[in-house]
């Protein structure tokens, strides 16, 4: 239905993803943009890397020069009122330090840090020397940190063991104000996501679906970012994002020749 002559579309808050590009469209900033749009925000992008990948895996990674990442961030922050920022694949220590410096300078109202370290295929997407910059410079700025179980082990430098609440407390001690510990890599028929903050822990349980979802971590973190931009509290944003991402899993399909599914954003 066309708009009436004097009608204006509803204003959408601006959300920014600082992440790598997935040529296959299932993860990375492509998943973030689809999520931002579906969840009622206008998506902006600062590209950190260009990957050659499909549903079978990653075959090449080209890291964007630091000066160009900086120019993208300057262009965006100098023009758009940005309601929330999400970081994904940063790739190198230099880009990680740059992003941390820019976040301290620009001070967005909300920052979601998804500590992307490897692709679904297993290929590493974060240089080893970037881990220290991530832990010491960027994570302490995060309003919500969204590691999966293997990423949490890397961040903490130890196995998580059975006491995930102790791991959650240790992750909070890194400086983030909230930690969404994603349970997708766990075992059992039930998937348990845990959100930790100064008030304690909430558990969100749902059935584990028998599919391997490509870009699920990106999608969930982007959905949290969009909910924060629309005025939700972190706890409410996490609940909303998990419920919506579960629906996207149920709408998933295989667009390519590999076994992974892309989510139905």
C-alpha positions as CSV (number, residue, x, y, z in Angstrom):
1,X,0.0,0.0,0.0
2,X,1.6,3.3,-1.0
3,X,2.2,6.0,1.6
4,X,-0.2,8.9,1.8
5,X,1.3,12.2,0.5
6,X,2.1,13.6,3.9
7,X,2.9,10.3,5.6
8,X,6.4,9.4,6.8
9,X,7.7,5.9,7.6
10,X,8.4,5.3,11.3
11,X,11.9,6.3,12.4
12,X,14.2,3.4,13.0
13,X,17.2,3.7,15.3
14,X,20.6,3.3,13.7
15,X,22.6,0.2,14.7
16,X,26.2,-0.4,13.6
17,X,28.0,-3.7,13.0
18,X,31.8,-3.7,12.9
19,X,32.5,-7.1,11.4
20,X,33.7,-9.2,8.5
21,X,31.8,-9.9,5.3
22,X,30.6,-13.4,4.5
23,X,30.5,-14.0,0.8
24,X,27.8,-16.7,1.3
25,X,25.5,-14.3,3.1
26,X,24.8,-16.5,6.1
27,X,27.0,-15.0,8.8
28,X,29.1,-11.9,9.5
29,X,27.8,-8.4,8.6
30,X,25.3,-9.9,6.1
31,X,23.6,-11.7,8.9
32,X,23.8,-8.6,11.1
33,X,22.1,-6.4,8.5
34,X,19.3,-8.9,7.9
35,X,18.8,-9.1,11.7
36,X,18.9,-5.3,12.2
37,X,16.3,-4.8,9.5
38,X,14.0,-7.6,10.8
39,X,14.2,-6.3,14.3
40,X,13.2,-2.7,13.5
41,X,16.5,-0.8,13.1
42,X,18.5,0.7,10.3
43,X,21.8,-1.2,9.8
44,X,25.2,0.5,9.3
45,X,28.5,-1.4,8.6
46,X,32.2,-0.9,9.1
47,X,33.9,-3.8,7.3
48,X,36.9,-5.3,9.0
49,X,37.6,-8.2,6.6
50,X,36.4,-9.8,3.4
51,X,36.1,-13.5,3.5
52,X,35.8,-16.0,0.6
53,X,33.4,-18.6,2.0
54,X,30.3,-20.6,1.3
55,X,28.3,-23.3,3.1
56,X,31.3,-25.6,3.0
57,X,33.8,-23.3,4.7
58,X,36.2,-20.4,4.5
59,X,38.9,-20.4,1.7
60,X,40.4,-17.0,2.1
61,X,40.4,-13.9,4.4
62,X,41.5,-10.4,3.4
63,X,41.8,-8.0,6.4
64,X,40.9,-4.4,5.6
65,X,43.6,-1.9,6.3
66,X,43.3,-0.2,9.7
67,X,43.2,3.3,8.1
68,X,40.2,2.3,6.1
69,X,38.4,0.8,9.1
70,X,39.1,4.1,10.9
71,X,37.7,6.1,8.0
72,X,34.5,4.0,7.9
73,X,33.9,4.6,11.6
74,X,34.6,8.4,11.3
75,X,32.2,8.6,8.4
76,X,29.4,6.8,10.2
77,X,29.8,8.5,13.6
78,X,30.1,11.9,12.1
79,X,26.8,11.6,10.3
80,X,24.5,9.1,12.0
81,X,23.1,9.1,15.6
82,X,24.1,5.5,16.4
83,X,21.9,3.9,19.1
84,X,23.9,0.7,19.5
85,X,27.1,-0.9,18.2
86,X,27.9,-4.6,17.8
87,X,31.4,-6.0,17.1
88,X,32.0,-9.3,15.4
89,X,35.0,-10.5,13.5
90,X,37.9,-8.0,14.1
91,X,40.7,-10.2,12.8
92,X,43.8,-8.5,13.9
93,X,45.3,-6.8,17.0
94,X,45.6,-3.5,15.2
95,X,41.9,-3.4,14.3
96,X,40.9,-4.6,17.8
97,X,42.9,-1.8,19.4
98,X,41.5,0.7,16.9
99,X,37.9,-0.3,17.6
100,X,38.4,-0.1,21.4
101,X,39.9,3.4,21.0
102,X,37.0,4.5,18.9
103,X,34.4,3.1,21.3
104,X,36.1,5.0,24.2
105,X,36.1,8.1,22.1
106,X,32.6,7.9,20.6
107,X,30.9,6.3,23.7
108,X,27.9,4.7,22.1
109,X,25.0,4.1,24.5
110,X,25.2,0.4,24.0
111,X,28.1,-1.9,22.9
112,X,27.6,-5.6,22.3
113,X,30.9,-7.6,21.8
114,X,30.6,-10.9,20.0
115,X,34.1,-12.4,20.4
116,X,34.3,-14.1,17.0
117,X,37.3,-16.4,16.9
118,X,36.6,-19.0,14.3
119,X,34.2,-19.9,11.5
120,X,31.7,-22.8,11.6
121,X,34.2,-24.7,9.5
122,X,36.9,-24.3,12.2
123,X,39.1,-21.7,10.4
124,X,40.5,-19.1,12.8
125,X,39.2,-15.6,12.3
126,X,41.1,-13.9,15.1
127,X,44.9,-13.6,15.2
128,X,46.5,-14.9,18.4
129,X,48.0,-11.6,19.1
130,X,44.6,-9.9,18.9
131,X,43.3,-11.9,21.9
132,X,45.1,-9.8,24.5
133,X,43.7,-6.6,22.9
134,X,40.2,-8.1,22.9
135,X,40.3,-9.1,26.6
136,X,42.1,-6.1,28.0
137,X,40.8,-3.2,25.8
138,X,37.5,-4.1,24.2
139,X,35.7,-6.5,26.6
140,X,35.8,-4.0,29.5
141,X,33.8,-1.6,27.4
142,X,31.0,-4.1,26.6
143,X,27.5,-3.8,27.9
144,X,26.9,-7.3,26.7
145,X,29.6,-9.9,25.9
146,X,28.3,-12.9,23.9
147,X,30.7,-15.8,23.9
148,X,29.9,-19.4,23.1
149,X,31.4,-22.1,25.2
150,X,34.7,-22.6,23.2
151,X,35.1,-18.8,23.0
152,X,34.6,-18.5,26.8
153,X,37.4,-21.0,27.3
154,X,39.7,-19.0,25.2
155,X,38.8,-15.7,26.9
156,X,39.4,-17.3,30.3
157,X,42.4,-19.3,29.3
158,X,41.0,-22.5,31.0
159,X,38.4,-25.2,30.5
160,X,35.0,-24.2,31.8
161,X,34.3,-27.5,33.6
162,X,30.9,-28.3,35.0
163,X,30.5,-25.1,37.1
164,X,29.3,-22.7,34.4
165,X,28.2,-20.2,37.0
166,X,31.8,-19.9,38.2
167,X,32.8,-19.3,34.5
168,X,30.1,-16.7,34.2
169,X,31.5,-14.9,37.3
170,X,35.0,-15.0,35.8
171,X,33.8,-13.7,32.5
172,X,32.1,-10.8,34.3
173,X,35.3,-10.1,36.1
174,X,36.9,-9.3,32.7
175,X,34.9,-6.0,32.8
176,X,31.7,-6.5,30.7
177,X,28.5,-5.4,32.4
178,X,26.6,-8.4,31.2
179,X,27.6,-11.8,29.7
180,X,25.4,-14.0,27.6
181,X,27.1,-17.4,27.7
182,X,25.6,-19.2,24.7
183,X,24.9,-22.9,25.1
184,X,24.8,-24.1,21.5
185,X,28.0,-26.1,21.9
186,X,26.7,-27.9,24.9
187,X,25.3,-31.4,24.9
188,X,21.8,-32.8,25.5
189,X,18.4,-32.4,24.0
190,X,17.9,-29.1,25.8
191,X,19.9,-26.0,25.0
192,X,20.6,-23.6,27.9
193,X,21.7,-20.0,27.4
194,X,22.9,-18.2,30.6
195,X,22.9,-14.4,31.1
196,X,25.1,-13.0,33.9
197,X,25.1,-9.5,35.3
198,X,25.4,-7.8,38.7
199,X,21.9,-9.0,39.7
200,X,22.8,-12.7,39.2
201,X,22.0,-15.2,36.5
202,X,19.0,-16.1,34.4
203,X,18.7,-19.3,32.4
204,X,16.8,-19.6,29.1
205,X,16.0,-23.1,28.1
206,X,14.6,-24.4,24.9
207,X,14.8,-27.6,22.8
208,X,17.9,-28.2,20.8
209,X,17.1,-28.4,17.1
210,X,18.9,-31.1,14.9
211,X,20.5,-28.6,12.6
212,X,23.8,-26.8,12.3
213,X,23.0,-23.1,12.0
214,X,25.5,-20.9,10.1
215,X,25.7,-17.4,11.5
216,X,23.7,-18.1,14.6
217,X,26.1,-16.4,16.9
218,X,26.2,-13.3,14.7
219,X,22.4,-13.3,14.5
220,X,21.8,-13.6,18.2
221,X,24.2,-10.8,19.1
222,X,22.8,-8.6,16.4
223,X,19.3,-9.2,17.8
224,X,20.4,-8.2,21.2
225,X,21.9,-5.0,19.7
226,X,18.7,-4.2,17.9
227,X,16.6,-4.7,21.0
228,X,18.9,-2.4,23.1
229,X,18.7,0.2,20.3
230,X,14.9,0.1,20.6
231,X,15.0,0.8,24.3
232,X,15.0,-2.6,25.9
233,X,17.0,-3.3,29.1
234,X,19.9,-5.8,28.6
235,X,17.9,-8.6,30.3
236,X,14.8,-7.9,28.3
237,X,17.0,-7.6,25.1
238,X,18.6,-11.0,25.7
239,X,15.2,-12.7,26.3
240,X,13.7,-11.1,23.2
241,X,16.8,-11.9,21.0
242,X,16.9,-15.6,22.1
243,X,13.2,-16.1,21.4
244,X,13.5,-14.5,18.0
245,X,16.6,-16.4,17.0
246,X,15.0,-19.7,17.9
247,X,12.2,-18.7,15.4
248,X,14.9,-18.0,12.8
249,X,16.4,-21.5,13.5
250,X,13.0,-23.0,12.8
251,X,12.8,-21.2,9.5
252,X,16.4,-22.2,8.5
253,X,17.2,-24.0,5.2
254,X,20.2,-25.1,3.1
255,X,20.9,-22.7,0.3
256,X,24.1,-24.3,-0.8
257,X,25.8,-27.7,-1.1
258,X,27.2,-27.8,2.4
259,X,25.5,-29.3,5.5
260,X,25.0,-25.9,7.3
261,X,21.7,-24.1,7.4
262,X,21.3,-20.4,7.1
263,X,18.8,-18.9,9.4
264,X,15.4,-17.5,8.3
265,X,15.8,-13.9,9.3
